[in-house]
Each structure stands twice: as structure tokens, then as C-alpha cells.
Amino acid sequence: MSRYREVYDSWQRHPLAFWADAAADIVWHKPFDKVFDPEAGTYGRWFVGGEGNTAYNCLDRHVSEGRGDQTAIIYDSPVTGTKRSLTFSELLDEVETFAAVLADKGVSKGDRVVIYMPMVPETVIAMLATARLGAIHSVVFGGFAAAELAVRINDAKPKVVVSASCGVEPGRILHYKPLLDAAIDNASHKPEACIILERPLEEVPLIPGRDWDWAACVAEARAAGRKEPCVPVAATDPLYILYTSGTTGQPKGVVRDNGGHMVALKWSMRNIYDVRPGETYWAASDIGWVVGHSYIVYAPLLNGNATIIYEGKPVGTPDAGAFWRVISEYRPAALFTAPTALRAAEEALEEILEDRAEAHVTAGAASADRAEAIVLGALLGVRQHGVGLADLLEALLGLLVAGVAVGMVGAGEVAVGLLQRRVVGISRDAEDAVKVPGGHARRRRRSPSRPEPRPP
């Protein structure tokens, strides 16, 4: 049963008490004096007088509370064929060590660090290491043109830039380092150091005295036993600067503070997305955008969730089954994505199914396994009866959601296999939902005793 009205009424009656209660879920180094001060700043300030650290709430607290062995990051890169996971303890170790690397390059509380990186775990590590020091990160979408990067460097005035040798997209490599070099050449502000992650697909020459190899710096810090503790910052101090696109003029830097940001995001995971600590969450966006900042990095980690970092596309990595493969493999409790991603998958799906459905059914599915015949036969049946592909896609997505919601692996496998041009299994529910007597589809009404999938 929805608690929306109850929660909304509670906020409406006592808004300050409501957010004070939400703030109790955050670990504070120093308690706040006021929940909200309308006279402070241009728009008022949240949790005035309080001190804390966002990286501490994302990592240290979970380790100290006994969840260190729980998965924090799942990295899945179909464009490089790489998969990797990090527990909260492992991620904390990486962040503490890289914070020491940044400190050795002169970064301290209040300094800015520009992060120009692809969708890899090191991007999250750099963000959290910056926050750990009380510094301010500004992530620039990987692959942005040199001129756009230069504008952001001039405005943020970073002490250090963290970047990578390259990014990867289907069929091509994005050469980051030449773009970074050109941006710094064109910028009036010059960072004191650049730390470069050399990726196996492309290693690049480093400029002596300015550029430093990520792996070598981390190895040196580990050999010296260097780790940096969290630096407490005011709740009203900035956590990051993220720039608008600049399509309507000069890019504008939007500043997020530490306190209100932590409280709102952690609250949203339980109350909006219904995700509990220990579950897996997937925001299929990019860390370079605000959605990625909020729901790939900070909100899941604040809430003690495993977050999926997916270096791929809805289609073409390798096909329209990409999202369904990730869902089936990692079983996220919720998926945050854009309608455009699902439309792209739908368009690719239509081409796949149009080409194959009739051949499978008219041949009696002689060369197909039983599950694929069922699903593809259903497609031809609904097409012959005037039902659109969107309706079928919605029904198949419903099967997938039902599989995720009640733990029926087969339902997820049906959707994954369909979109990947292979079906590896089918659950009884899926079989009941789509029957193919004589090559025609027949929908069955859900039994009242069968649990409905929970809302996303």
C-alpha cells in the first residue's frame, strides 16, 4: 500500500521536523544548529552549523557498520569486454589511497579538481577521493571538445585534472589525451598536475613535470603506506560544480553542497525508488551528467547499495539485448533510465523480430529451441491479429519486471534471449502468458493468487 499521502502530509505539517528526521540517517561530525536558514545565501542554506563528509557516508560508515564485504561497484563494459566488482572495503581502500595521491599533488580542502573520464570505476574513485579531502570536483563529460573543456577549466580553476588516455564507444576509440592537451593549451588557467589513467586499449605519452601516471602514483602511495582520512566540511560547503551544456550561452556552474545533497539523495532511495541497503541499483546514465552524479555515484553508495557502472549503449554493445542482459545478470532492484534508451532498443528489436518471426513459425521452429519458438510465434500471432509491436514489447517487459520482482529467473531470461537473438530458458509464468497453438498468440489473464509485480 502506498504511503505517499501519509509522507506528504507529514512534510506539509512540519517541514523542518520532516527533514531533521531524514538528516538523522546521515553521520555528522558535528550536529547542525538549524535545519534551514532562509536568511543565509541567495536561496537559504540547509543544515547550517553541521559538519560531515560525503565520502565518509558513502564508504567508511558502511565498513564500520559491518557491510565492508558487500558489493559497492559493479563495472560492466561490453565495449572492452571487461567486468569487475569492488566491495565497500575495497572501494574505501582505493579512495583512501587515491586521496593520498591527490594530496601529494597539493590538493586540499576547498581546491577544485576537474575529472575528465570515461565510465570506469576510477571515475567514482576520483570523485570520492576529492570529496574525502574536502575539495570540490567538477566532472566534465568524457569526450567533450577541447574548447568546451577549456571553458570549464578556466572557470573552475582546478589545481589538478584527472583524466584517461581514452574512452571507448562501439567501433571507435575516443582519444582523450589530445583533447586535454589542447584544452590546457587554450585555457588561461593552467592546472599544476594532470593524473592520467592509461587504459590498455591506448597508452599515451605523458608531459614530464605536468602529467603523472595513475597506476604509478597509486603504487607509490601504497608502497609508502599513504592513506588520507576524511576531512570534515560544513554542510553548506560545496561538494561539486557541474556545468550546464552552454547551448544557450556561456556554461553555468551549478554548485551542490554537502549536507542537503546527502540528506535528499539518501532519503530518495528508500522513499522514491524503494531500494533497501544491500540491494543493487542501476542508473543507466553517464557520470558526466547530473543523473550520473546523483544516481550512479552518490545516492546508491550513501544508501549502501551496489551501483552498476555500465560502459556501453542500449543498442550496439552488442545488440538490443544489452540492457536486458545486464538486468538478468545483476538483478537490480530498480532501473533508472531515459525513454530514449528504451525507444532505441525497441527500434532495434523491431528489426530483429520482423526478420525472424515468420521464418521460425512457418518452419515449425525446427531449428529453434522451444522457448524461442514460443516468443517469436507470439510476435507473429499478435502481428496477424493487428496488435502493434509496442504492445508486445510492453508485455514482454512486463514478464521481465515480474521476473525481477518475484525472483523468477526464467522470465528475465526470456526477455534477454529474445533481444539477444537467443533464448536460454522460459519460466512457467512466461509460458502461461504467451501460448502458440497453431502459431497464434493467446494472452491469459493473471490469476488472482499470483503476485503482481511491484511498481518501479
C-alpha positions as CSV (number, residue, x, y, z in Angstrom):
1,M,0.0,0.0,0.0
2,S,1.3,3.5,-0.9
3,R,2.4,5.7,1.9
4,Y,2.6,8.8,-0.3
5,R,-0.3,10.7,1.3
6,E,1.0,10.0,4.8
7,V,4.5,11.1,3.9
8,Y,3.4,14.2,2.0
9,D,1.1,15.3,4.9
10,S,3.9,14.8,7.4
11,W,6.2,17.0,5.4
12,Q,3.4,19.6,4.9
13,R,2.6,19.8,8.6
14,H,6.1,20.0,9.9
15,P,8.6,20.5,7.0
16,L,11.6,21.3,9.2
17,A,11.0,18.4,11.5
18,F,10.5,16.2,8.5
19,W,13.9,17.0,7.1
20,A,15.5,16.9,10.5
21,D,14.3,13.3,10.8
22,A,15.7,12.5,7.3
23,A,19.0,14.0,8.3
24,A,19.3,11.6,11.2
25,D,20.2,8.9,8.6
26,I,23.5,10.8,7.9
27,V,26.6,10.5,10.1
28,W,27.6,14.0,11.1
29,H,31.0,15.0,12.6
30,K,29.2,17.9,14.2
31,P,25.4,18.3,14.5
32,F,23.7,21.1,12.7
33,D,22.2,24.1,14.6
34,K,19.4,24.8,12.2
35,V,17.6,22.6,9.6
36,F,17.1,25.6,7.3
37,D,18.2,29.2,7.4
38,P,16.2,31.2,4.9
39,E,18.3,34.3,5.5
40,A,21.6,32.6,4.6
41,G,22.9,32.8,1.0
42,T,20.8,33.6,-2.0
43,Y,18.2,30.8,-1.6
44,G,18.7,29.9,2.1
45,R,21.0,27.2,3.5
46,W,20.3,23.7,4.7
47,F,21.7,22.1,7.9
48,V,23.6,25.2,9.0
49,G,26.3,24.6,11.5
50,G,26.6,20.9,10.7
51,E,29.8,19.3,9.6
52,G,30.3,16.0,7.8
53,N,31.9,14.3,4.9
54,T,30.1,12.8,1.9
55,A,32.8,10.2,1.2
56,Y,32.6,9.1,4.8
57,N,28.9,8.5,4.5
58,C,29.3,6.7,1.2
59,L,32.1,4.3,2.3
60,D,33.6,4.5,5.9
61,R,30.3,4.2,7.7
62,H,29.2,1.1,5.8
63,V,32.6,-0.6,6.5
64,S,32.4,0.3,10.2
65,E,28.8,-0.9,10.4
66,G,29.8,-4.3,9.1
67,R,29.0,-4.2,5.4
68,G,32.5,-4.0,4.1
69,D,32.3,-7.3,2.2
70,Q,29.1,-6.2,0.4
71,T,29.5,-5.2,-3.2
72,A,29.7,-1.4,-3.8
73,I,30.5,-1.2,-7.5
74,I,29.7,-3.5,-10.4
75,Y,31.6,-2.4,-13.5
76,D,30.4,-3.9,-16.8
77,S,32.0,-2.8,-20.1
78,P,30.8,-4.6,-23.2
79,V,32.9,-2.2,-25.3
80,T,36.1,-3.6,-23.7
81,G,34.9,-7.0,-22.6
82,T,35.7,-6.1,-19.0
83,K,33.8,-6.9,-15.8
84,R,34.9,-6.0,-12.3
85,S,33.4,-5.6,-8.9
86,L,34.6,-3.8,-5.7
87,T,33.3,-4.3,-2.2
88,F,32.8,-1.3,0.1
89,S,36.1,-2.2,1.9
90,E,38.0,-2.5,-1.5
91,L,36.5,0.8,-2.7
92,L,37.4,2.5,0.5
93,D,41.0,1.4,0.2
94,E,41.2,2.7,-3.4
95,V,39.6,6.0,-2.4
96,E,41.9,6.5,0.7
97,T,44.9,5.8,-1.4
98,F,44.0,8.0,-4.4
99,A,43.1,10.8,-1.9
100,A,46.7,10.5,-0.8
101,V,47.9,10.8,-4.4
102,L,45.8,14.0,-4.8
103,A,47.1,15.4,-1.5
104,D,50.7,14.7,-2.7
105,K,49.9,16.8,-5.8
106,G,48.8,19.7,-3.5
107,V,45.0,19.2,-3.3
108,S,43.5,20.3,0.0
109,K,40.1,21.5,1.4
110,G,38.4,23.9,-1.0
111,D,40.6,23.2,-4.0
112,R,39.0,22.2,-7.3
113,V,39.7,19.0,-9.3
114,V,38.4,18.6,-12.8
115,I,37.6,15.0,-13.8
116,Y,37.5,14.2,-17.5
117,M,37.0,10.5,-17.5
118,P,35.0,7.6,-19.2
119,M,32.6,5.3,-17.4
120,V,35.1,3.4,-15.4
121,P,35.4,2.7,-11.6
122,E,38.3,5.1,-11.4
123,T,36.0,8.0,-12.1
124,V,34.0,7.2,-9.0
125,I,37.2,6.7,-7.1
126,A,38.5,10.2,-8.2
127,M,35.2,11.8,-7.2
128,L,35.1,10.3,-3.8
129,A,38.8,10.9,-3.1
130,T,38.3,14.6,-3.9
131,A,35.3,14.7,-1.6
132,R,37.3,12.9,1.1
133,L,39.8,15.8,1.1
134,G,37.1,18.4,1.4
135,A,38.0,19.5,-2.1
136,I,35.4,20.2,-4.9
137,H,35.2,18.1,-8.1
138,S,33.9,19.2,-11.4
139,V,33.3,16.3,-13.7
140,V,33.3,17.0,-17.5
141,F,31.6,14.6,-19.8
142,G,34.2,12.4,-21.4
143,G,34.9,13.2,-25.0
144,F,33.8,16.9,-24.8
145,A,35.6,19.0,-27.3
146,A,38.8,20.8,-26.2
147,A,37.2,24.2,-26.4
148,E,34.4,23.1,-24.1
149,L,36.8,21.6,-21.6
150,A,39.0,24.8,-21.7
151,V,35.9,26.9,-20.7
152,R,35.3,24.7,-17.7
153,I,39.0,24.7,-16.7
154,N,39.1,28.5,-16.9
155,D,36.0,28.8,-14.7
156,A,36.7,26.1,-12.1
157,K,40.5,26.8,-11.9
158,P,41.4,23.3,-10.9
159,K,44.7,22.5,-9.1
160,V,44.6,19.1,-10.7
161,V,43.0,17.5,-13.7
162,V,42.2,13.7,-13.6
163,S,41.8,12.1,-17.0
164,A,42.3,8.9,-19.0
165,S,44.1,8.1,-22.2
166,C,40.9,7.3,-24.0
167,G,37.2,6.5,-23.9
168,V,35.6,3.7,-25.9
169,E,32.4,3.6,-28.0
170,P,31.1,1.0,-30.4
171,G,33.6,0.8,-33.2
172,R,35.8,3.6,-32.2
173,I,38.2,4.9,-29.6
174,L,37.8,8.5,-28.2
175,H,41.3,10.0,-27.8
176,Y,41.0,11.9,-24.5
177,K,44.6,12.9,-24.0
178,P,45.0,15.1,-27.2
179,L,41.7,16.8,-26.3
180,L,43.0,17.5,-22.8
181,D,46.3,18.8,-24.0
182,A,44.6,21.2,-26.5
183,A,42.2,22.4,-23.8
184,I,45.1,23.2,-21.4
185,D,47.0,24.9,-24.2
186,N,43.9,27.1,-24.9
187,A,43.0,27.8,-21.3
188,S,44.3,30.8,-19.4
189,H,44.3,28.8,-16.2
190,K,46.9,26.0,-16.1
191,P,46.5,23.1,-13.6
192,E,49.5,22.2,-11.6
193,A,49.2,18.5,-12.4
194,C,47.3,16.0,-14.6
195,I,46.9,12.4,-13.4
196,I,46.3,10.1,-16.4
197,L,44.7,6.6,-16.3
198,E,46.4,4.7,-19.0
199,R,43.9,2.3,-20.5
200,P,45.1,-1.0,-22.1
201,L,43.4,0.0,-25.4
202,E,45.6,3.1,-25.8
203,E,48.6,4.3,-23.9
204,V,49.7,7.8,-24.5
205,P,52.9,9.8,-23.9
206,L,52.9,12.0,-20.8
207,I,54.3,15.5,-20.5
208,P,57.2,15.5,-18.0
209,G,56.6,17.7,-14.9
210,R,52.9,18.0,-15.5
211,D,51.4,14.6,-16.3
212,W,51.5,11.6,-13.9
213,D,50.5,8.0,-14.5
214,W,47.6,6.9,-12.3
215,A,48.9,3.4,-11.7
216,A,52.4,4.5,-10.8
217,C,51.2,7.2,-8.4
218,V,48.9,4.7,-6.6
219,A,51.6,2.1,-6.4
220,E,54.0,4.7,-4.9
221,A,51.4,5.7,-2.4
222,R,50.7,2.1,-1.4
223,A,54.4,1.4,-1.0
224,A,54.7,4.3,1.3
225,G,51.5,3.3,3.3
226,R,49.9,6.6,2.4
227,K,46.1,6.9,3.0
228,E,44.1,10.1,3.7
229,P,41.4,10.4,6.3
230,C,38.2,12.2,5.7
231,V,38.3,16.0,6.2
232,P,35.1,17.3,7.9
233,V,33.5,20.1,5.9
234,A,30.5,22.4,6.6
235,A,27.1,21.1,5.4
236,T,27.0,24.3,3.4
237,D,30.4,23.8,1.7
238,P,30.4,22.8,-1.9
239,L,30.7,19.1,-2.9
240,Y,30.9,19.6,-6.7
241,I,30.4,22.0,-9.6
242,L,28.6,20.7,-12.7
243,Y,28.3,22.9,-15.7
244,T,25.3,23.3,-18.0
245,S,25.8,22.4,-21.6
246,G,26.2,26.0,-22.8
247,T,23.7,25.6,-25.6
248,T,22.0,28.8,-24.6
249,G,25.2,30.8,-23.8
250,Q,28.2,30.5,-21.5
251,P,28.1,27.3,-19.5
252,K,27.0,27.9,-15.9
253,G,28.5,26.1,-13.0
254,V,25.8,24.6,-10.7
255,V,27.1,24.1,-7.2
256,R,25.8,21.3,-4.9
257,D,26.6,21.5,-1.2
258,N,27.4,18.5,1.0
259,G,24.7,18.4,3.7
260,G,21.5,18.9,1.8
261,H,22.7,16.8,-1.1
262,M,23.4,13.8,1.2
263,V,20.2,14.0,3.1
264,A,18.0,14.4,0.0
265,L,19.6,11.7,-2.0
266,K,19.7,9.1,0.7
267,W,16.1,9.8,1.5
268,S,15.1,9.4,-2.1
269,M,16.5,5.9,-2.4
270,R,14.1,4.4,0.2
271,N,11.1,6.7,-0.3
272,I,11.1,7.2,-4.1
273,Y,12.9,4.2,-5.5
274,D,12.0,1.7,-2.7
275,V,15.6,0.4,-2.6
276,R,17.0,-1.1,0.6
277,P,20.6,-1.3,1.7
278,G,22.3,-4.3,0.2
279,E,20.3,-4.3,-3.0
280,T,21.7,-3.5,-6.4
281,Y,20.6,-0.3,-8.2
282,W,21.2,0.7,-11.8
283,A,21.0,4.2,-13.2
284,A,21.7,3.8,-17.0
285,S,23.1,7.2,-17.5
286,D,26.6,8.8,-17.6
287,I,28.6,10.0,-14.6
288,G,29.2,13.2,-16.6
289,W,25.6,14.3,-16.2
290,V,23.7,15.2,-13.0
291,V,21.7,12.0,-13.1
292,G,25.0,10.1,-13.0
293,H,26.4,12.2,-10.2
294,S,23.2,11.6,-8.1
295,Y,22.2,8.1,-9.0
296,I,25.2,6.2,-10.3
297,V,27.6,7.6,-7.6
298,Y,26.2,9.3,-4.5
299,A,22.6,8.1,-3.8
300,P,23.3,4.3,-4.1
301,L,26.5,4.5,-2.1
302,L,25.0,6.7,0.6
303,N,22.2,4.1,0.9
304,G,24.6,1.1,1.0
305,N,23.7,-0.2,-2.4
306,A,25.7,-1.8,-5.2
307,T,25.8,0.5,-8.1
308,I,26.2,-0.6,-11.7
309,I,28.7,1.3,-13.9
310,Y,27.8,0.4,-17.5
311,E,30.3,1.3,-20.2
312,G,28.0,0.6,-23.1
313,K,24.9,1.6,-25.1
314,P,21.3,0.5,-25.2
315,V,22.0,-1.0,-28.6
316,G,25.1,-1.9,-30.5
317,T,27.0,-3.3,-27.5
318,P,26.5,-5.8,-28.9
319,D,22.7,-5.6,-29.7
320,A,19.3,-4.5,-28.4
321,G,19.5,-7.1,-25.6
322,A,22.2,-5.2,-23.8
323,F,20.0,-3.7,-21.0
324,W,18.2,-7.0,-20.5
325,R,21.4,-8.9,-20.3
326,V,22.6,-6.5,-17.5
327,I,19.3,-6.8,-15.7
328,S,19.3,-10.6,-15.9
329,E,22.9,-10.9,-14.7
330,Y,22.9,-8.4,-11.8
331,R,19.3,-8.4,-10.8
332,P,19.0,-4.7,-9.9
333,A,16.1,-3.8,-7.6
334,A,15.4,-0.7,-9.7
335,L,16.4,0.7,-13.1
336,F,16.7,4.5,-13.7
337,T,16.8,5.2,-17.5
338,A,15.6,7.6,-20.1
339,P,12.7,6.9,-22.5
340,T,15.1,7.4,-25.4
341,A,17.2,4.4,-24.4
342,L,14.1,2.1,-24.4
343,R,12.9,3.6,-27.7
344,A,16.3,2.8,-29.3
345,A,16.1,-0.7,-28.0
346,E,12.5,-1.0,-29.3
347,E,13.5,0.1,-32.8
348,A,16.4,-2.4,-32.9
349,L,14.1,-5.1,-31.6
350,E,11.5,-4.5,-34.3
351,E,14.2,-5.1,-37.0
352,I,15.3,-8.3,-35.3
353,L,11.9,-9.7,-34.8
354,E,10.4,-8.7,-38.2
355,D,13.3,-10.6,-39.9
356,R,13.0,-13.8,-37.8
357,A,9.5,-14.3,-36.6
358,E,7.7,-15.7,-39.7
359,A,10.6,-17.9,-40.6
360,H,10.6,-19.6,-37.2
361,V,6.8,-20.2,-37.2
362,T,6.3,-21.3,-40.7
363,A,9.2,-23.8,-40.4
364,G,7.6,-25.2,-37.3
365,A,10.5,-23.8,-35.3
366,A,12.5,-26.8,-36.4
367,S,15.9,-25.2,-35.8
368,A,14.8,-23.2,-32.8
369,D,14.6,-24.3,-29.2
370,R,11.1,-24.4,-27.7
371,A,11.3,-21.1,-25.8
372,E,12.4,-19.1,-28.8
373,A,9.5,-20.6,-30.8
374,I,7.0,-19.6,-28.2
375,V,8.1,-16.0,-28.0
376,L,8.7,-15.5,-31.7
377,G,5.5,-17.3,-32.5
378,A,3.7,-14.9,-30.2
379,L,5.1,-12.0,-32.2
380,L,3.7,-13.3,-35.5
381,G,0.4,-14.0,-33.8
382,V,-0.1,-10.6,-32.5
383,R,1.0,-9.1,-35.7
384,Q,-1.6,-11.1,-37.6
385,H,-4.2,-10.0,-35.2
386,G,-3.4,-6.3,-35.6
387,V,-1.7,-5.8,-32.2
388,G,1.3,-3.5,-32.5
389,L,4.9,-4.3,-31.6
390,A,4.8,-1.7,-28.8
391,D,2.0,-3.8,-27.1
392,L,4.1,-6.9,-27.4
393,L,7.2,-5.2,-26.1
394,E,5.2,-3.9,-23.2
395,A,4.0,-7.4,-22.4
396,L,7.5,-8.9,-22.7
397,L,8.9,-6.1,-20.5
398,G,6.1,-7.0,-18.0
399,L,7.4,-10.5,-18.0
400,L,10.9,-9.2,-17.2
401,V,9.7,-6.9,-14.4
402,A,7.7,-9.8,-13.0
403,G,10.8,-12.0,-13.1
404,V,12.9,-9.4,-11.3
405,A,10.1,-8.6,-8.8
406,V,9.4,-12.2,-7.7
407,G,12.7,-13.8,-8.4
408,M,11.7,-15.9,-11.5
409,V,14.9,-16.1,-13.4
410,G,13.2,-17.7,-16.4
411,A,11.1,-14.6,-17.1
412,G,14.1,-12.4,-17.3
413,E,15.9,-15.0,-19.5
414,V,13.1,-14.9,-22.0
415,A,13.4,-11.2,-22.5
416,V,17.2,-11.3,-22.5
417,G,17.3,-14.1,-25.0
418,L,14.7,-12.6,-27.3
419,L,16.6,-9.4,-27.6
420,Q,20.0,-11.1,-28.0
421,R,18.6,-13.4,-30.7
422,R,18.8,-16.4,-28.4
423,V,16.5,-17.7,-25.6
424,V,18.1,-19.7,-22.9
425,G,15.0,-20.6,-20.8
426,I,11.4,-19.8,-20.1
427,S,9.5,-19.8,-16.8
428,R,6.1,-21.3,-16.3
429,D,4.6,-17.9,-15.9
430,A,6.1,-16.8,-19.2
431,E,4.8,-19.9,-20.9
432,D,1.4,-19.3,-19.5
433,A,1.4,-15.7,-20.6
434,V,2.3,-16.4,-24.3
435,K,1.0,-19.6,-25.9
436,V,1.3,-20.5,-29.5
437,P,-1.2,-23.1,-30.6
438,G,-1.0,-23.2,-34.4
439,G,1.3,-20.3,-34.5
440,H,-1.1,-17.8,-32.9
441,A,-0.7,-15.9,-29.6
442,R,-3.2,-16.1,-26.8
443,R,-3.0,-13.9,-23.7
444,R,-4.0,-15.4,-20.4
445,R,-5.5,-13.3,-17.5
446,R,-3.3,-13.2,-14.4
447,S,-4.5,-15.5,-11.6
448,P,-5.7,-13.5,-8.6
449,S,-3.4,-15.6,-6.4
450,R,-0.3,-14.7,-8.5
451,P,1.5,-11.7,-7.0
452,E,1.5,-8.5,-9.1
453,P,5.0,-7.0,-9.9
454,R,5.7,-4.1,-7.6
455,P,5.8,-0.6,-9.1
456,P,9.3,0.6,-10.3
